[in-house]
Amino acid sequence: MIDELSVPTTVTILFIIVVSFSLSFYANYSKVLDKGGSVLAFLICFVSGVFGHWSWLLILLIFVGSSFLATRFAIVYKKALGVEESDEGTRGGSNVISNGIVPPLIALAYSFDLLTPEQALVAFTTSMAAASADTMASEIGVLSPSPVLITNPRKIVEPGVDGGVSFEGLTASFLSAVSISMLSYAGFLVLIEDNHPFSSSIELNHLFISVFFGFFGSILDSFLGATMQNRGFLSNNGVNLASISISVLLSLFFLAIL
């Protein structure tokens, strides 16, 4: 089981509960998430904070906030095109699960010694980078007037078509993967206690792994959208979950062979 040094104190657990509840309540109040999504967000934050580290809450908050802003960006234009992801930027439970279920699973895997501290940090950061990169690619990419199909770059498709990619979307995706990875590792360096097992597992080269596979997750999402989703084998949320999960597994494989 998890090292006793990394078991949060009662005060820390209470702090995690208060922060998780506050975030989920405000997310619902400000229409970032609907009621079902807010309940799931609370559970995701609580499990990630208790079984992973409380600093993970900060990254989850940044992801939710940036996703909402990206969804709201040019919402009137998106509605005119019929490509808005959700009503007024509000996201529901299924979206929360597809984009947010991996981090708490990583935290639980770490707590049961299925992942080392090093693997847990890389996996968590990669999952957040992949989720953020895909969200930005979708929300910014739909504003491009001439996206192309990822499986056939010569074919121009309508904005919002599954599997469509654009320069704008790819740029937003890459910058998002870089930003969330950098913020994650900066948060780890500043917020993780010196006696925590995570403290000795923070390495700069892990940042590049998370950036690469986070961005890769966005590309994979588009590919699965053009193949599996267009043929009805996967839903949009299924594609999101699959791309994030595969990216995390690949990042762990790459970490193992370094």
C-alpha positions, 0 to 999 in steps of 0.5 A: 500500500501507499507509503505512510509519508504520503498519507494525507493528514486529517487537516489535509483531507478536510482541506481537500473536501472543502476545496473540492466542494467549493470548486464543484459548487462554483462550477455549477453556480457559474454554469461551467458544469451542470448538476451531474457534472458538478457531483462527478467533479467533486468526486474526481477532485476528492479522489485525486487529491486524497489518493494522489496529492492535493496539488493535483486540485490546482491543475484540475481547476486550471483545466476546468476553467480554461475549458470553459473559457475556450468553450465560451470563446466566440460562442455566438459564431459557433452557434451560427455554424452549429458546432458549439460543444455544449449549451452556453459552455456548460458541460455535463456528466458524460463529458466530465467522466470522459475527460476527468476519470483518468486522473483519479484512476491514476491516483488510486493505482498509485495508492495501491502500489500499481504505479511508482511516484515517478509514474504517477506524476507522469501519468497524471500530467499526461492525462491533463495535457491530453485532455486540455490539448484535445479541448483546445483543438476542438474549441479553437479548431472549429473556428478555422474556415478550411479544416482538412480530414486527418486521414486525407489532408487533401480533403477540406471538410466543414468545421466541426466534422469529426476527424477535421484538423486545422493549423489553428486547432493544432497550434492551440492544442500544442500550446495547451499541452505545453502550458498545462505540463509546465504548470503541473511541474511548477506546481509539483516543485512548489507545493509538494512537501519535501518528505513526500515520495513525489518530491524526489520523483520530479524531473525536467525530462518528464515535462517533455514526455507529458508535452509530447504525449499530451499533444499526441493525444489530441492527434489521436482523438482526431484520428479516432474521430475520423475512423471509429466515431464516423463509423459509429463505433465510438461516441465523442466522449468515448473517443476522448476517453480512449485518446487520453487513456492511450496517451497515458499508457504510451507515456508510461511505456516511454518512461519505462524504456528511458 
